């Protein structure tokens, strides 16, 4: 019955915020603030919306886009894996909102932003979404001409997990919505959330898991006993249901369930934009050739995991790394630049919000291999460096290694200054004050030269570099 209701597709894709399956009854004040920001007078504004994965950033942007479109705005989404050249030419004629999903993950973010221009007779609003702010966000203040421009206004907005009362009121309509979408009983079943705040995605997953469980217990709608709710258990249950679907929809000859789990994890980590690499890796790891276009998101045929929540995908990858550590050895070799960045992005995401039972050392082992195996590509190295320095505790050894590789490419100007600044932080953390002082002094000299040419743009980054140089363990001040 459930499969028929969805046309044989994934039940878990009902959680996709773009589908708007659950009525939008929370975050109304945040939505109102975002719409007011869009309608303010300045021609160009950039805003960063942050919050943990599953907190509702994408749904907030979906609702804002929907309302703005009704009033004649042009809304453009630049999602991971999408070439901005396909959509940016449309940003020219009228009030425009550009949404950059998972902005921190884009190595081309500065180029994307600097390709934008305010419409001749309208406003340009750029909405960046990311789990965290940090160095990458501060960097845009000087690296991006659009953000640094005197006539651009920059702001940020943070979304917190819901409180308990809001969580309770969110689960019940979600249960009704998913029951209706699946054509099953259980509209009277209420999933009871834990006595603390929660992420909307977790609450929706809890509601969906409760509906699926109630469909087995009560085939017709009824007011049965509430299904106990635990978001971690619910997410695990939905992930297990997806694993069953993978085997059913895309069996690989000679591959048992454990092998399919490995195949999907590898496909997710590598993506499908580097097809030659994926084929090479899967042929080495698996005993049979796989249809790689079905093992991860990317252009081409719809992948097995396209449309699934990122947190669910990340949890699957975390499980496989923990249970099959040989994967790290077997396929993290000779990584293409885009693949290296994608792997680092997933690992740093797992470190930022660890799933239940996840051991941080598993992700750290993978990151060590990524840093060692990356090609000598300056942009790719810089992209991974930006991901590394977002971690709560600086991975000083990895940063020292990757900055040494970047300096070996002989960068100049502000790029060299930026690399030296990160290297100063790493060397100081590693207890190498003399080396830290040398790197820091060169960085400050380069930032001073940039500041002399454009004081407004580089004032803050120069001040930060001078302050870093004066910290204990770095050496004498500037």
Steps between C-alpha positions, in 0.01 A plus 500: 500500500774746600708426190197550277421833664846627408522339160766261628735776616672574826283562804778706657490755219178625655733686738638719219423864590432586135193272504340701783315194625465640853320834547738784585384615841828576675779749424238760410694781667819393319312489169353846560847636577638348180221651288552842661871473418417430135278809477737746666629796300870411426550362150743221600490296819663172602378293795635183657252261664666247730387209713568130543399255229127436520415823684289632211725728293393358164131500589526863612653594163237294314218685675662840441553421130141389462362820649737728307421327170133583552591870512706497180848423635736275308639229732807298399643202691866404464523158658804276555606345170319764291706706257414862581560597136168328422297735721697820555416653158137515617597736784474830317158652446294524821499453875700183550571263789797267452514210746834321536437174684786356706708806416804400705539191281556695179861553399373743233291711738697821445471463121127433531442809711718725287313394186183654644387853423208696633208517253476829313161577654477284806667340798745214540483284809748218553408242765785271604415192705753309706519297818760735647654840445867541577812574299337438162233762577751752632709437190219613269526849651831548318513223237170580325460827317122476533509457877781752555339773287416817687137493382439136607340425836593178676310327782447159659219301657532189718234230543487320834345156562136514604393511861294222649158665453571579135632147451178345632286720275715415196483121526122459498429673166800315354343167599175600329681622188707184459201275570309674223793489257552128555131411497526306825327495835647659804370857476411468866848385600701770676877469523612649829830690469761498775489761775743738333533710188564328170577552133197514268651235273537262797142570604373437148703178488347401834152564365568306179644206692193502729267493199690210344490308826131576553422374149615158615313516832175663385415460130208744536502846661446477873586663828751238610760537769764764419812369332799590722728750331877509492647701209825300496310171483265642236785613275665159536172325415451710187856438393447125533187525286708674232760223508228248423386715207851527358525123478152472349535775239863469393636155576858442391578140398716330760463777758348412837328761721826597669665546162214721384542713812866548410413580138252770598741651753777515240264644240379767740853597600634514147189634328440442131661812357831315483376193317836349410613516861177339625521212254866444586431499874191281491672247278782485753276482810212287373508158334268616223470808281230737621271739322679796657244759391259344750734512797511866586367848426608682190395561141358218294250233607342548841724344765384278778559768760395814310237688696582338833586728793874566531500389862361160403763456230777608735384253762525217247854605406592519870368146558702357214824670598461364852409144395724472192818702573674333204295733280726787601806313378349356184344798328659818633774501240585751228196713574373741240465858634120499509494161670753605765289803585180296519656241732642772724161674507322185619765423762506851646119492510511179701751654739283810547181303581599139578223242446426255783790264568733680260870501592673826396825314437334324204446833322845622602659194336316576178603867510862400553483292182325777307771751590773254399335383177378833357647615169710817479199715411503838673124560497424148622759524778359837608145361503598212729703737718190715550305193611771390743524834680123505570535219752455591868854382570756591234651184342844657517693213341271485198504879460880504522523234228254660261643852540849365428369345179330826401813707565686256277279626215641851561177700546520879508320797650198451723485125428851457638411722795194288575694172484775639724241619752353151531850354518582736785202371697597137437866546593407683817265217598779247432739684733732640231522869595797596282347355183165654593661841544670484159178402324298758691740785424494426128119479508471838674733662246285371214176611668653845556571529127140402416368744761703783352330447165144458642475592870128436544514154352799367695486688830343218704711215361819703559398568860431130554841404357677748728309371801591141412866593473491646850345193664710281732685228312523701181790733567543873525225736389496691175 
